[in-house]
Amino acid sequence: PCLSTMLAPNATLAEAFSTAALVHGPSWHTLLTDRSDVEGLYVGPDGVPHCSPGLVPHLQHSCEVY
C-alpha cells in the first residue's frame, strides 16, 4: 500500500495533488517543482516516507496514537 498527503491552500488542491502523487509513484516530487504553495509526503510500497523540504517544519517529531 502507498500513502500520500499534501499541504495546500485548499482541500481541493491538496486532494488533487495527493491523488496525482499516488498515480506518479516514486517520481511524485516532480509534481511540486513549480508549486511553492504545495508541500507533500509520500510513502511508497517500500514503506519509506519521503517529504518535500517545505513540509519538514510542519511535521512533529512524535505522534499520539489513539
Disulfide bonds with the S-S distance in Angstrom:
none
